[in-house]
Amino acid sequence: MLRMPTVEERKEEMKNWREDNSRRSDEVIEHWEDSIKDEVDNFGDEKWMVLEQVCVAAMDTYRPDVIDDTLSQLINKFGLGSLRVRRLCAMQHEMREEWSEALEILDTIIEQDEANSSARKRKVAIYRAQGDNSKAIQELTKYLKVFMSDQEAWQELSELYIMEQDYNKAAFCSEELLLHNPHNHLYHQRIADIKYTIGGFEQLEVAKQYYSQAVKLAPSNMRALYGLLLTTSQLAANPKCTQPKRKEYTKVAFWTSKQISGRYSNVGLSEKGGQLPVIEGLMSQLEISKTPVL
């Protein structure tokens, strides 16, 4: 028979989640209803952090009854003058899709504390929930002027620009990410994907460089391998490509095709030494058999 965790164990686990910035909303609500709710008054000053944590979890899981219980206690203790309490009130309006009320509260928070990052992020989340990408971009741009080292914000801004098909600005945001973490192969791959999407001989050459670096950092990155194969295939077939360059790109395409086919054969998804149909098609376009161009 499984032993039920004690109140102290549940309390400690919730504390660890707070310190790790891990929401774990379903588990938090489960702890709350199983025992924490009846013992929270004995937690001392930690009670208020627990109530805030449970309130946010209740919003994630749409539990209005738990929100009313926890938020009312926080309001009674700290009042609506508390920025954290007002942010929770804004999130409650956001949960109800009362966008204008939520934005109004968040604006008052930012007016009082311009460096309040959580309020600014909530505004971006509201605009995205409304499908207003232009306002989300505008707000996120303002945010990044203050918090320039926020990698998650740069990544979200890049995604928003991609949704708006503004690929040059999306590439710029991804390059900012790369400056923060130059050894992250996914950032190299992301820039390569954007450059490949823009198209054109010059952009494909840049995409090839980023795909190559992504493969160098993570040889098992299949997306980067496929990207490198497609990019070099298009470069080699481009009329602007010189003969020496065409030989170089063809060699890279051949090497990449071998890497991809080898990984499939290693897991039994293709015959050893054989090529996948999609790769055979690309190779036939470049007039490559099973031997590289010398």
Order of alpha helices (4+ residues) and beta strands (2+ residues): alpha-alpha-alpha-alpha-alpha-alpha-alpha-alpha-alpha-alpha-alpha-alpha-alpha-alpha-alpha
